[in-house]
């Protein structure tokens, strides 16, 4: 989606406090939803379903124990379908001091949905969290794909931040009419899906990288971001990263950052609250498009 109305870079660094960079460890607890979004027939693929169930059933408890041990806060983006199917999951995350955020209901891609279908999906997830007394203040789109309807829903339902877009590597403000929503940007290089995701069917990726390589990449990214005062917004999936050798990478990365002494680890909602107070590095006014669709037909 194109964006217009970008202001000049006004980053004072106030949003970072005294840190050289801010790290947000985020976990997308997708469970079975990405596979089911590719086709309901995959519900009969029991091995595939077990591969995905590993995330919430084995991975999340293991991750929570690691975060407790290292005293690091995190944000867990949970599809409403996953929270509904496992009614104690979201509460178990919040009870450990972490944040639960909105990650659609069904993990269907917004760009493939009608406006009404996207609205129904978005609001159905909100209803699930409300029924479980889970307060959500942020949103991450399935597959990081947003539309103008996404922006409307963020503003309409008063969410304070989004974490789906890529116009910067520092927080910025989405100007949505009279409403400001903080954007905590993401990038493919900080996503474990690009490193570890593998399934024969449906095809979700075909690489299984060595955890040592992934550690080197993310360490280098965090080091570079520290020089530029960025947000290191790491996106991890429990069905991928909670495998033992891969979770060891997360431990090593946290310990490396702690040894530096100038990197803070925070929940997304806390970063967003500070950005809302002191301002983002720029403002973006998302439009439906800046390009005449007749110029680039389907």
N, C-alpha and C positions, 0 to 999 in steps of 0.2 A: 504494500500500500504506500502510495506516495505521500509526502508530507510537505506542507508549505508554511511560510511565515516564520522561518527560523530566524532568531535574533543572533546578534553577535555573541561570541563566547564570553561569558561573564563569570567564569568559575573563580571564586575567591578561595576555594578550598574549605570554606566553613562547614560544608556538609560532611567533611571527613573528620572534623575535630582536629586532634593532634596527630592522627595517623597518616602515614605515607600513602596507604591504600586501605580500603575497606573490603573485607571478604564476607560474602554471604554464601553459606553452604545451604543449597536448596536441594530437596529430594522430591522428585515427582513420583508419587506412589500410584503408578498407573495400573498395576496388577494386570488383570486380563483385558482391560478396556482397549488398548491399541490394537490388539489382535481381533477382538470382537468388532471394532469399528471397521476393520477391513472386510468383515463378513461374518454374519451370525453362524454360518456353517462351521466355523472353527471351534465353536463350543463343543463339538463332538471330537475334537482332536485332543485327547486327554493328556498326552505328553506335553503338547504345547500349552495347555491350560495349567499344567503343573509347573512348567517353566515360569509362567507369569505369576502364579500364586506364591512362588518362593519370595517375591518381593515383600508383600505385606506380612506374610506369615512367618518368615524366617529373617528376612533382611531388615525390616523395620526394628524389631527388638534388638537385633545385633547392633544396628546403627545407634539406637538410643543408648545402649550401654557404652559404646565408644564415646559418644558426646558427653555423657555423664562423667566418664573417666577423665576426659580432657577439659571438662568444664567449658564447652563451646555451645553457644545457642545456634539454632538452625530453623529453617522454614520448610515445611512439608506441604507441597501442593498436591491436593487429593481430589480426584474426580468424585462427584457426588455418588455415582454408582458404586464406587469402591467403599465409600463411607457408609452407604446404606446397606451393602451386603455384609460389611464387617462393622456392626454398630458400636463397638468399643474401641475401634482403631483410632479415630480422631481424638477421643478423650485421652487415650494412653499417651499420645504425643503431647498434648497440652499439659497434662499432669507432670510431665518431665521438664516443663519450662520452655517448650518450643512453640512455634506458631504453626497453625493450620491455615492454609489459604485455598482459594477457589481455583479449580483446574478443570472447568466444565463439568457436565454431568456424565457424558458418555464417551468423552475423548474423540468425538467426531470432529473433523476439521471444519472450522467455521467457513472457510472459503468454498466448501462444497455443500453448504447448507443454505436453504432459503432464509430470509430475514426472520420469518416467524418460527422456523425450526430452531434457529440459533437462540432466539429469545426464550423459547420454551425450554431448551436445554439449559441455558444459563440460569433461569429462574428455578428450574427443578432442583438444581444443585443447591441453590441458596435455601430452598425449603428443607432439604435434607439436613444441612448444617444447623438451621434454626431449630429443627425438631430435636437435635442432639445438644442444644445449648452451646454450640461452637461458634464463637464470634470470628468472622472472616473479614479482613480489611483489604486483602489484595487478591489479584487474579493473574493467572498465566494461561494463555490460550493453548489448546491442544495443538501440538506440532508447531507452536509459536506462530500460528496463522491467524491474523486478525482482519476484520473488515470494518467498514463504517458503523455497522450495527454493533460490533463489539464496543466501539467508542461510546455509542449512545447508551449502551447498557451499563458501562462503567460509571458514567455520569449519573444516570437515572437512579442507580441503586447505591450511590454514595460510597463506592469503593475508593480507597485512598491511593492505591497504586496498581500499576500493571507491570508485568515482567515478561514481555513477549516480543519486544521490538529492538531494533539494532542501530538507531541513528547516532549513537555515541557509545563510548565505553565509560561514561560517567552519568549519574542520574540527571534527567531533564524533566521538564514539565510539559504535559500534554494539555493544551488549551482546548477544552471541549465546551464551547459556548461560554457560559458564565462559570463553568466548573474547571478547576485545575486537578489533574490526576498526575501523580509522580510516576515517571517511567524509570524502572530499574532494568537497564538493557541487558540483553543476553547475546551470546554468539556461539556458533557451532563449535568453535575451538575449545569452548569450556563446557562441553556436553559429553558425558560418557557414552551416549548412544552412538556417537560417531567412532568410538574406539572399541566397543565391546559387543554391540548388538548383532546377534546372529540368530536366524531361524531359517530352516529350509522352506517353510510355508506358514503364513504369508511372508514374503520377503520384506524384512525390516532393516537389513544391512548384512553385509557378508564378511566383515572383518572381526577378528579377535586379536587385538594387539596385546603385546606383553605389558603387564602393569608397570614395569620399570621404565618403558618408553613413555607411558602416559604420565608418570610422575615427572619425568624430565620436562615434558611439554608444559604441564601445568605449573611447575616451579618456574620455568622460564617466563611464562605468561605473567605470573604473579610478580616476579622480579621486575619485568618491564613495566607493569602497571604501577608498581610502587614509584618508579621514576617519573611517571606522568600523572600521578594522583588519581587513579581510576577505581572503579568498582569491579572487583573480581567476583563475578556472579556465577558461581559454579553450579551447574545443573547435573544432578546425579539421580539415577534410577535404582531403587533398592533391588530389583530383580537382576540388575547388572553389577552394580558396584559393591553390593554386600557380599559377593563371593569373597572368600578369605584373602586371597592374594591381592585383590583389587581394593578391599577395604584397608589393607595395610598401606596402600598408597595414600589414602585419605589421612591416615594417622601420620605418615611421614611428612605430608604436606603441611598439616597443622603444626607439627613439631618444628619443622623448618621455619615456618612463618613466626612462630613464637620465639625462636632463637634470634630472629632479626630484631624483634622488639618494637617494630614500627607499623605493624599490621593489626587492625582490629577485626574481630569476628562478631557479626551482629545478625539479628533477625531482620528480615526484609521490612517488616512493619516499623521497626525502630529507625532504620535508615530513611524510610519514606517520611516518617514524622519529622525528622530533622531537616530533610530536604524541603518539605512543605513549609517549614518555619524560616529557613534561611535562603531558600531559592535553589533551583537547579542551575546547571551550567548554561542552559538555553531554554527557549520556549519553542514548541512545535505545535502547529495547528493542523491536525490530520484532516485531509479532505477525502472525498470519495475517490477522486483521481485528479492528477494534473495533466493527464494525457487523454486526448480525444480517442475514445475506443475505436472509432472508425479508422484511425490511422494504423492501428495494430489489431486487425480482426483476429478472431479465434481461428 
